[in-house]
Amino acid sequence: MPRKYFLTIPKEIVGEPILYTLGRDFSVVPNIRGATISDDQALMAVELEGDETEVERAVAWLLERGVKIEGLKPDQETRL
């Protein structure tokens, strides 16, 4: 079952291919459920599907990059 997260991506890394990197380096499948992107920040509701260990590694990497992460309940709405 995919895990749901709300991500706040800071201005400094808005232009980086974060979701691509997650899929390539952490063996997770990111699915964007909603997003608002500006030059100042990106707000994204995403699902990450994959092995629990890989999802945890991916979340740790996002935190290291300065992304703020809020875990969402499986049945919680993910619209922006």
Biopython code that builds the backbone (N, CA, C, O; Angstrom):
import numpy as np
from Bio.PDB.StructureBuilder import StructureBuilder

atoms = [
    (1, "MET", "N", (0.847, -1.178, 0.000)),
    (1, "MET", "CA", (0.000, 0.000, 0.000)),
    (1, "MET", "C", (0.895, 1.246, 0.000)),
    (1, "MET", "O", (1.823, 1.342, 0.803)),
    (2, "PRO", "N", (0.622, 2.180, -0.884)),
    (2, "PRO", "CA", (1.447, 3.400, -0.939)),
    (2, "PRO", "C", (1.297, 4.229, 0.332)),
    (2, "PRO", "O", (0.235, 4.257, 0.954)),
    (3, "ARG", "N", (2.363, 4.891, 0.696)),
    (3, "ARG", "CA", (2.323, 5.835, 1.813)),
    (3, "ARG", "C", (2.124, 7.230, 1.249)),
    (3, "ARG", "O", (2.695, 7.583, 0.218)),
    (4, "LYS", "N", (1.299, 8.028, 1.942)),
    (4, "LYS", "CA", (0.984, 9.374, 1.475)),
    (4, "LYS", "C", (1.733, 10.411, 2.305)),
    (4, "LYS", "O", (1.865, 10.291, 3.523)),
    (5, "TYR", "N", (2.223, 11.445, 1.595)),
    (5, "TYR", "CA", (2.962, 12.519, 2.245)),
    (5, "TYR", "C", (2.587, 13.857, 1.631)),
    (5, "TYR", "O", (2.202, 13.947, 0.465)),
    (6, "PHE", "N", (2.710, 14.890, 2.447)),
    (6, "PHE", "CA", (2.588, 16.256, 1.961)),
    (6, "PHE", "C", (3.985, 16.852, 2.045)),
    (6, "PHE", "O", (4.568, 16.904, 3.128)),
    (7, "LEU", "N", (4.528, 17.302, 0.923)),
    (7, "LEU", "CA", (5.895, 17.830, 0.857)),
    (7, "LEU", "C", (5.870, 19.338, 0.630)),
    (7, "LEU", "O", (5.087, 19.849, -0.170)),
    (8, "THR", "N", (6.738, 20.033, 1.348)),
    (8, "THR", "CA", (6.979, 21.448, 1.101)),
    (8, "THR", "C", (8.434, 21.551, 0.671)),
    (8, "THR", "O", (9.349, 21.340, 1.467)),
    (9, "ILE", "N", (8.631, 21.878, -0.595)),
    (9, "ILE", "CA", (9.977, 21.919, -1.174)),
    (9, "ILE", "C", (10.430, 23.374, -1.217)),
    (9, "ILE", "O", (9.752, 24.216, -1.805)),
    (10, "PRO", "N", (11.577, 23.678, -0.595)),
    (10, "PRO", "CA", (12.021, 25.070, -0.525)),
    (10, "PRO", "C", (12.531, 25.609, -1.859)),
    (10, "PRO", "O", (12.861, 24.862, -2.781)),
    (11, "LYS", "N", (12.578, 26.911, -1.918)),
    (11, "LYS", "CA", (12.999, 27.644, -3.120)),
    (11, "LYS", "C", (14.335, 27.143, -3.674)),
    (11, "LYS", "O", (14.505, 27.028, -4.887)),
    (12, "GLU", "N", (15.267, 26.850, -2.790)),
    (12, "GLU", "CA", (16.617, 26.471, -3.204)),
    (12, "GLU", "C", (16.672, 25.208, -4.060)),
    (12, "GLU", "O", (17.611, 25.027, -4.836)),
    (13, "ILE", "N", (15.679, 24.338, -3.927)),
    (13, "ILE", "CA", (15.722, 23.079, -4.679)),
    (13, "ILE", "C", (14.474, 22.834, -5.534)),
    (13, "ILE", "O", (14.260, 21.718, -6.007)),
    (14, "VAL", "N", (13.652, 23.864, -5.732)),
    (14, "VAL", "CA", (12.430, 23.707, -6.535)),
    (14, "VAL", "C", (12.742, 23.178, -7.935)),
    (14, "VAL", "O", (11.969, 22.384, -8.470)),
    (15, "GLY", "N", (13.833, 23.591, -8.528)),
    (15, "GLY", "CA", (14.156, 23.184, -9.891)),
    (15, "GLY", "C", (14.824, 21.830, -10.027)),
    (15, "GLY", "O", (15.086, 21.391, -11.147)),
    (16, "GLU", "N", (15.108, 21.154, -8.919)),
    (16, "GLU", "CA", (15.785, 19.855, -8.973)),
    (16, "GLU", "C", (14.788, 18.727, -9.264)),
    (16, "GLU", "O", (13.626, 18.815, -8.868)),
    (17, "PRO", "N", (15.230, 17.675, -9.948)),
    (17, "PRO", "CA", (14.342, 16.553, -10.287)),
    (17, "PRO", "C", (14.169, 15.583, -9.109)),
    (17, "PRO", "O", (14.607, 14.435, -9.174)),
    (18, "ILE", "N", (13.541, 16.045, -8.057)),
    (18, "ILE", "CA", (13.446, 15.288, -6.812)),
    (18, "ILE", "C", (12.698, 13.968, -6.991)),
    (18, "ILE", "O", (13.176, 12.926, -6.543)),
    (19, "LEU", "N", (11.551, 13.996, -7.630)),
    (19, "LEU", "CA", (10.773, 12.764, -7.775)),
    (19, "LEU", "C", (11.457, 11.757, -8.694)),
    (19, "LEU", "O", (11.384, 10.551, -8.462)),
    (20, "TYR", "N", (12.108, 12.243, -9.718)),
    (20, "TYR", "CA", (12.889, 11.355, -10.584)),
    (20, "TYR", "C", (13.973, 10.653, -9.773)),
    (20, "TYR", "O", (14.168, 9.444, -9.894)),
    (21, "THR", "N", (14.677, 11.427, -8.941)),
    (21, "THR", "CA", (15.748, 10.872, -8.116)),
    (21, "THR", "C", (15.214, 9.824, -7.154)),
    (21, "THR", "O", (15.864, 8.803, -6.929)),
    (22, "LEU", "N", (14.041, 10.060, -6.586)),
    (22, "LEU", "CA", (13.448, 9.068, -5.687)),
    (22, "LEU", "C", (13.239, 7.740, -6.399)),
    (22, "LEU", "O", (13.585, 6.686, -5.867)),
    (23, "GLY", "N", (12.678, 7.790, -7.590)),
    (23, "GLY", "CA", (12.431, 6.567, -8.339)),
    (23, "GLY", "C", (13.701, 5.867, -8.779)),
    (23, "GLY", "O", (13.765, 4.638, -8.799)),
    (24, "ARG", "N", (14.704, 6.642, -9.130)),
    (24, "ARG", "CA", (15.958, 6.075, -9.626)),
    (24, "ARG", "C", (16.829, 5.514, -8.504)),
    (24, "ARG", "O", (17.362, 4.411, -8.624)),
    (25, "ASP", "N", (16.974, 6.271, -7.414)),
    (25, "ASP", "CA", (17.943, 5.911, -6.374)),
    (25, "ASP", "C", (17.375, 5.106, -5.212)),
    (25, "ASP", "O", (18.135, 4.489, -4.465)),
    (26, "PHE", "N", (16.058, 5.101, -5.046)),
    (26, "PHE", "CA", (15.475, 4.470, -3.861)),
    (26, "PHE", "C", (14.460, 3.387, -4.178)),
    (26, "PHE", "O", (13.812, 2.878, -3.263)),
    (27, "SER", "N", (14.302, 3.027, -5.406)),
    (27, "SER", "CA", (13.372, 1.953, -5.784)),
    (27, "SER", "C", (11.978, 2.168, -5.217)),
    (27, "SER", "O", (11.343, 1.236, -4.723)),
    (28, "VAL", "N", (11.511, 3.411, -5.295)),
    (28, "VAL", "CA", (10.129, 3.716, -4.937)),
    (28, "VAL", "C", (9.453, 4.302, -6.168)),
    (28, "VAL", "O", (10.109, 4.828, -7.066)),
    (29, "VAL", "N", (8.134, 4.201, -6.190)),
    (29, "VAL", "CA", (7.363, 4.777, -7.284)),
    (29, "VAL", "C", (6.610, 5.978, -6.723)),
    (29, "VAL", "O", (5.667, 5.814, -5.950)),
    (30, "PRO", "N", (7.028, 7.203, -7.114)),
    (30, "PRO", "CA", (6.314, 8.387, -6.650)),
    (30, "PRO", "C", (5.107, 8.670, -7.543)),
    (30, "PRO", "O", (5.175, 8.535, -8.764)),
    (31, "ASN", "N", (4.010, 9.063, -6.915)),
    (31, "ASN", "CA", (2.799, 9.401, -7.641)),
    (31, "ASN", "C", (2.314, 10.740, -7.108)),
    (31, "ASN", "O", (1.950, 10.847, -5.937)),
    (32, "ILE", "N", (2.305, 11.752, -7.952)),
    (32, "ILE", "CA", (1.846, 13.076, -7.545)),
    (32, "ILE", "C", (0.325, 13.084, -7.526)),
    (32, "ILE", "O", (-0.322, 12.799, -8.534)),
    (33, "ARG", "N", (-0.240, 13.414, -6.364)),
    (33, "ARG", "CA", (-1.698, 13.471, -6.224)),
    (33, "ARG", "C", (-2.220, 14.899, -6.324)),
    (33, "ARG", "O", (-3.411, 15.123, -6.540)),
    (34, "GLY", "N", (-1.315, 15.861, -6.165)),
    (34, "GLY", "CA", (-1.673, 17.268, -6.285)),
    (34, "GLY", "C", (-0.424, 18.092, -6.080)),
    (34, "GLY", "O", (0.484, 17.683, -5.356)),
    (35, "ALA", "N", (-0.370, 19.256, -6.713)),
    (35, "ALA", "CA", (0.827, 20.095, -6.564)),
    (35, "ALA", "C", (0.517, 21.543, -6.896)),
    (35, "ALA", "O", (-0.330, 21.854, -7.734)),
    (36, "THR", "N", (1.229, 22.404, -6.214)),
    (36, "THR", "CA", (1.247, 23.828, -6.506)),
    (36, "THR", "C", (2.711, 24.230, -6.497)),
    (36, "THR", "O", (3.408, 24.060, -5.497)),
    (37, "ILE", "N", (3.171, 24.764, -7.621)),
    (37, "ILE", "CA", (4.591, 25.076, -7.749)),
    (37, "ILE", "C", (4.754, 26.530, -8.160)),
    (37, "ILE", "O", (4.098, 27.014, -9.083)),
    (38, "SER", "N", (5.646, 27.217, -7.450)),
    (38, "SER", "CA", (5.991, 28.594, -7.799)),
    (38, "SER", "C", (7.506, 28.729, -7.747)),
    (38, "SER", "O", (8.211, 27.757, -7.476)),
    (39, "ASP", "N", (8.001, 29.919, -8.005)),
    (39, "ASP", "CA", (9.443, 30.147, -7.919)),
    (39, "ASP", "C", (9.932, 30.087, -6.481)),
    (39, "ASP", "O", (11.119, 29.865, -6.246)),
    (40, "ASP", "N", (9.035, 30.280, -5.510)),
    (40, "ASP", "CA", (9.420, 30.338, -4.102)),
    (40, "ASP", "C", (9.363, 29.001, -3.376)),
    (40, "ASP", "O", (10.122, 28.773, -2.434)),
    (41, "GLN", "N", (8.465, 28.114, -3.809)),
    (41, "GLN", "CA", (8.360, 26.810, -3.174)),
    (41, "GLN", "C", (7.426, 25.916, -3.983)),
    (41, "GLN", "O", (6.700, 26.377, -4.863)),
    (42, "ALA", "N", (7.467, 24.631, -3.663)),
    (42, "ALA", "CA", (6.529, 23.681, -4.258)),
    (42, "ALA", "C", (5.820, 22.959, -3.121)),
    (42, "ALA", "O", (6.446, 22.547, -2.144)),
    (43, "LEU", "N", (4.530, 22.814, -3.258)),
    (43, "LEU", "CA", (3.718, 22.050, -2.320)),
    (43, "LEU", "C", (3.184, 20.852, -3.076)),
    (43, "LEU", "O", (2.550, 21.006, -4.120)),
    (44, "MET", "N", (3.436, 19.656, -2.557)),
    (44, "MET", "CA", (3.018, 18.447, -3.264)),
    (44, "MET", "C", (2.402, 17.441, -2.325)),
    (44, "MET", "O", (2.897, 17.211, -1.222)),
    (45, "ALA", "N", (1.321, 16.849, -2.772)),
    (45, "ALA", "CA", (0.763, 15.675, -2.119)),
    (45, "ALA", "C", (1.222, 14.495, -2.975)),
    (45, "ALA", "O", (0.907, 14.425, -4.163)),
    (46, "VAL", "N", (1.962, 13.573, -2.370)),
    (46, "VAL", "CA", (2.507, 12.445, -3.128)),
    (46, "VAL", "C", (2.237, 11.128, -2.408)),
    (46, "VAL", "O", (2.044, 11.077, -1.193)),
    (47, "GLU", "N", (2.231, 10.079, -3.203)),
    (47, "GLU", "CA", (2.226, 8.718, -2.680)),
    (47, "GLU", "C", (3.572, 8.106, -3.050)),
    (47, "GLU", "O", (4.064, 8.293, -4.163)),
    (48, "LEU", "N", (4.153, 7.383, -2.122)),
    (48, "LEU", "CA", (5.385, 6.644, -2.389)),
    (48, "LEU", "C", (5.088, 5.168, -2.180)),
    (48, "LEU", "O", (4.696, 4.742, -1.094)),
    (49, "GLU", "N", (5.281, 4.404, -3.240)),
    (49, "GLU", "CA", (5.019, 2.976, -3.168)),
    (49, "GLU", "C", (6.334, 2.229, -3.317)),
    (49, "GLU", "O", (7.161, 2.560, -4.167)),
    (50, "GLY", "N", (6.511, 1.220, -2.481)),
    (50, "GLY", "CA", (7.716, 0.411, -2.546)),
    (50, "GLY", "C", (7.949, -0.266, -1.211)),
    (50, "GLY", "O", (7.140, -0.154, -0.290)),
    (51, "ASP", "N", (9.061, -0.967, -1.120)),
    (51, "ASP", "CA", (9.455, -1.624, 0.107)),
    (51, "ASP", "C", (9.549, -0.586, 1.231)),
    (51, "ASP", "O", (10.045, 0.519, 1.011)),
    (52, "GLU", "N", (9.081, -0.932, 2.417)),
    (52, "GLU", "CA", (9.057, 0.006, 3.542)),
    (52, "GLU", "C", (10.428, 0.600, 3.827)),
    (52, "GLU", "O", (10.542, 1.792, 4.113)),
    (53, "THR", "N", (11.460, -0.215, 3.751)),
    (53, "THR", "CA", (12.822, 0.277, 3.998)),
    (53, "THR", "C", (13.219, 1.309, 2.963)),
    (53, "THR", "O", (13.839, 2.317, 3.305)),
    (54, "GLU", "N", (12.876, 1.083, 1.713)),
    (54, "GLU", "CA", (13.209, 2.036, 0.650)),
    (54, "GLU", "C", (12.429, 3.345, 0.805)),
    (54, "GLU", "O", (12.970, 4.427, 0.582)),
    (55, "VAL", "N", (11.163, 3.236, 1.185)),
    (55, "VAL", "CA", (10.365, 4.442, 1.415)),
    (55, "VAL", "C", (10.981, 5.260, 2.552)),
    (55, "VAL", "O", (11.090, 6.483, 2.452)),
    (56, "GLU", "N", (11.380, 4.592, 3.621)),
    (56, "GLU", "CA", (12.007, 5.292, 4.748)),
    (56, "GLU", "C", (13.324, 5.943, 4.338)),
    (56, "GLU", "O", (13.623, 7.060, 4.761)),
    (57, "ARG", "N", (14.104, 5.259, 3.527)),
    (57, "ARG", "CA", (15.356, 5.848, 3.032)),
    (57, "ARG", "C", (15.074, 7.075, 2.166)),
    (57, "ARG", "O", (15.775, 8.083, 2.260)),
    (58, "ALA", "N", (14.049, 6.985, 1.329)),
    (58, "ALA", "CA", (13.677, 8.107, 0.463)),
    (58, "ALA", "C", (13.225, 9.306, 1.294)),
    (58, "ALA", "O", (13.599, 10.441, 0.999)),
    (59, "VAL", "N", (12.432, 9.063, 2.320)),
    (59, "VAL", "CA", (11.977, 10.144, 3.203)),
    (59, "VAL", "C", (13.172, 10.779, 3.915)),
    (59, "VAL", "O", (13.237, 12.002, 4.032)),
    (60, "ALA", "N", (14.105, 9.976, 4.387)),
    (60, "ALA", "CA", (15.298, 10.509, 5.051)),
    (60, "ALA", "C", (16.094, 11.392, 4.093)),
    (60, "ALA", "O", (16.594, 12.444, 4.491)),
    (61, "TRP", "N", (16.214, 10.975, 2.847)),
    (61, "TRP", "CA", (16.936, 11.773, 1.855)),
    (61, "TRP", "C", (16.234, 13.102, 1.609)),
    (61, "TRP", "O", (16.883, 14.144, 1.515)),
    (62, "LEU", "N", (14.908, 13.065, 1.504)),
    (62, "LEU", "CA", (14.147, 14.305, 1.319)),
    (62, "LEU", "C", (14.394, 15.262, 2.484)),
    (62, "LEU", "O", (14.603, 16.457, 2.272)),
    (63, "LEU", "N", (14.369, 14.750, 3.698)),
    (63, "LEU", "CA", (14.625, 15.588, 4.871)),
    (63, "LEU", "C", (16.025, 16.194, 4.821)),
    (63, "LEU", "O", (16.209, 17.365, 5.154)),
    (64, "GLU", "N", (17.007, 15.402, 4.407)),
    (64, "GLU", "CA", (18.387, 15.902, 4.265)),
    (64, "GLU", "C", (18.474, 17.035, 3.251)),
    (64, "GLU", "O", (19.287, 17.947, 3.403)),
    (65, "ARG", "N", (17.643, 16.980, 2.222)),
    (65, "ARG", "CA", (17.637, 18.011, 1.175)),
    (65, "ARG", "C", (16.906, 19.277, 1.619)),
    (65, "ARG", "O", (16.941, 20.284, 0.912)),
    (66, "GLY", "N", (16.248, 19.244, 2.773)),
    (66, "GLY", "CA", (15.543, 20.413, 3.272)),
    (66, "GLY", "C", (14.060, 20.426, 2.995)),
    (66, "GLY", "O", (13.399, 21.446, 3.188)),
    (67, "VAL", "N", (13.521, 19.289, 2.538)),
    (67, "VAL", "CA", (12.090, 19.182, 2.262)),
    (67, "VAL", "C", (11.365, 18.940, 3.583)),
    (67, "VAL", "O", (11.764, 18.079, 4.367)),
    (68, "LYS", "N", (10.308, 19.696, 3.824)),
    (68, "LYS", "CA", (9.462, 19.459, 4.989)),
    (68, "LYS", "C", (8.436, 18.407, 4.604)),
    (68, "LYS", "O", (7.820, 18.485, 3.540)),
    (69, "ILE", "N", (8.258, 17.420, 5.480)),
    (69, "ILE", "CA", (7.398, 16.286, 5.162)),
    (69, "ILE", "C", (6.368, 16.088, 6.265)),
    (69, "ILE", "O", (6.686, 16.097, 7.455)),
    (70, "GLU", "N", (5.129, 15.909, 5.834)),
    (70, "GLU", "CA", (4.052, 15.568, 6.760)),
    (70, "GLU", "C", (3.430, 14.279, 6.260)),
    (70, "GLU", "O", (2.956, 14.208, 5.126)),
    (71, "GLY", "N", (3.433, 13.267, 7.101)),
    (71, "GLY", "CA", (2.797, 12.009, 6.739)),
    (71, "GLY", "C", (1.293, 12.157, 6.780)),
    (71, "GLY", "O", (0.754, 12.812, 7.673)),
    (72, "LEU", "N", (0.610, 11.554, 5.820)),
    (72, "LEU", "CA", (-0.853, 11.596, 5.764)),
    (72, "LEU", "C", (-1.401, 10.209, 6.042)),
    (72, "LEU", "O", (-0.756, 9.208, 5.729)),
    (73, "LYS", "N", (-2.567, 10.145, 6.620)),
    (73, "LYS", "CA", (-3.222, 8.860, 6.864)),
    (73, "LYS", "C", (-3.615, 8.242, 5.524)),
    (73, "LYS", "O", (-3.887, 8.969, 4.569)),
    (74, "PRO", "N", (-3.647, 6.918, 5.440)),
    (74, "PRO", "CA", (-3.981, 6.270, 4.150)),
    (74, "PRO", "C", (-5.287, 6.742, 3.530)),
    (74, "PRO", "O", (-5.384, 6.816, 2.305)),
    (75, "ASP", "N", (-6.287, 7.061, 4.330)),
    (75, "ASP", "CA", (-7.569, 7.483, 3.791)),
    (75, "ASP", "C", (-7.722, 9.003, 3.741)),
    (75, "ASP", "O", (-8.784, 9.506, 3.375)),
    (76, "GLN", "N", (-6.678, 9.730, 4.104)),
    (76, "GLN", "CA", (-6.753, 11.191, 4.118)),
    (76, "GLN", "C", (-6.701, 11.739, 2.701)),
    (76, "GLN", "O", (-5.929, 11.263, 1.869)),
    (77, "GLU", "N", (-7.526, 12.738, 2.434)),
    (77, "GLU", "CA", (-7.611, 13.360, 1.110)),
    (77, "GLU", "C", (-6.270, 14.034, 0.779)),
    (77, "GLU", "O", (-5.634, 14.617, 1.658)),
    (78, "THR", "N", (-5.846, 13.954, -0.476)),
    (78, "THR", "CA", (-4.548, 14.489, -0.867)),
    (78, "THR", "C", (-4.660, 15.584, -1.928)),
    (78, "THR", "O", (-3.743, 15.758, -2.731)),
    (79, "ARG", "N", (-5.746, 16.307, -1.940)),
    (79, "ARG", "CA", (-5.889, 17.399, -2.901)),
    (79, "ARG", "C", (-5.312, 18.680, -2.329)),
    (79, "ARG", "O", (-5.310, 18.889, -1.116)),
    (80, "LEU", "N", (-4.820, 19.539, -3.222)),
    (80, "LEU", "CA", (-4.330, 20.856, -2.813)),
    (80, "LEU", "C", (-5.326, 21.903, -3.181)),
    (80, "LEU", "O", (-5.103, 23.085, -2.922)),
]
sb = StructureBuilder()
sb.init_structure("model")
sb.init_model(0)
sb.init_chain("A")
sb.init_seg("    ")
for serial, (resi, resn, name, xyz) in enumerate(atoms, 1):
    if name == "N":
        sb.init_residue(resn, " ", resi, " ")
    sb.init_atom(name, np.array(xyz, "f"), 0.0, 1.0, " ", f" {name:<3s}", serial, name[0])
structure = sb.get_structure()
